[in-house]
Amino acid sequence: MKILKFAIILCDGLVVLLGLAFAFAYLFRPEFMSYHAVAVHETWADVDPGFQILIIALMRVSGGGFLAISVAIMMLLYQFHKYEKVWPVTAIFFIGQSILIPTLYATLLVKNHTGANPPWIAAAAAIGLLLIGWILALIRKNRIKG
């Protein structure tokens, strides 16, 4: 039973680390990412100042969203660790998907229409990790009952 609990915490914990990495990248980066430059075929210096403000604002909102979701997942993961109930892992799955599915969609949209290579694999991997964690929590719950 301990191995399943460890695996659940590992899967969801990796998503927290990914989320925090993206949060801080988007919250504190002073200009757009390299794949943004490829997508718009311009360097940061060549982008109109009004669009620079808009892009930075959107990056800050994205970073804030990743930070909020990561903190929520950490709090729920603590609840799972402490009380060993399945509901926190279920909440983690659905809360995580609320940012990861739109992120995957947006990154694939950029990839398929611009030739840029945004981090769509990270979003897809995080979706998979949350799904694995949730399935393991359900399996663990059924083993404890049985």
TAMO-V817441 format. One record per backbone hydrogen bond with DSSP energy under -0.5 kcal/mol. CO is the residue of the C=O (numbers start at 1). NH is the residue of the N-H. If there is no record, write none. Layout:
BEGIN
co & nh
CO & NH
CO & NH
END
This chain:
BEGIN
co & nh
1 & 5
2 & 6
3 & 7
4 & 8
5 & 9
6 & 10
7 & 11
8 & 12
9 & 13
10 & 14
11 & 15
12 & 16
13 & 17
14 & 18
15 & 19
16 & 20
17 & 21
18 & 22
19 & 23
20 & 24
21 & 25
22 & 26
23 & 27
24 & 28
25 & 29
33 & 36
33 & 37
34 & 38
35 & 39
36 & 40
37 & 41
37 & 42
43 & 46
43 & 47
44 & 47
48 & 51
48 & 52
49 & 53
50 & 54
51 & 55
52 & 56
53 & 57
54 & 58
55 & 59
56 & 60
57 & 61
58 & 62
59 & 63
60 & 64
61 & 65
62 & 66
63 & 67
64 & 68
65 & 69
66 & 70
67 & 71
68 & 72
69 & 73
70 & 74
71 & 75
72 & 76
73 & 77
74 & 78
75 & 79
76 & 80
77 & 81
78 & 82
79 & 83
80 & 84
86 & 90
87 & 91
88 & 92
89 & 93
90 & 94
91 & 95
92 & 96
93 & 97
94 & 98
95 & 99
96 & 99
96 & 100
97 & 101
99 & 103
100 & 104
101 & 105
102 & 106
103 & 107
104 & 108
105 & 109
106 & 110
107 & 111
108 & 112
109 & 113
110 & 114
110 & 116
111 & 115
118 & 120
119 & 123
120 & 124
121 & 125
122 & 126
123 & 127
124 & 128
125 & 129
126 & 130
127 & 131
128 & 132
129 & 133
130 & 134
131 & 135
132 & 136
133 & 137
134 & 138
135 & 139
136 & 140
137 & 141
138 & 142
139 & 143
140 & 144
141 & 145
142 & 146
END
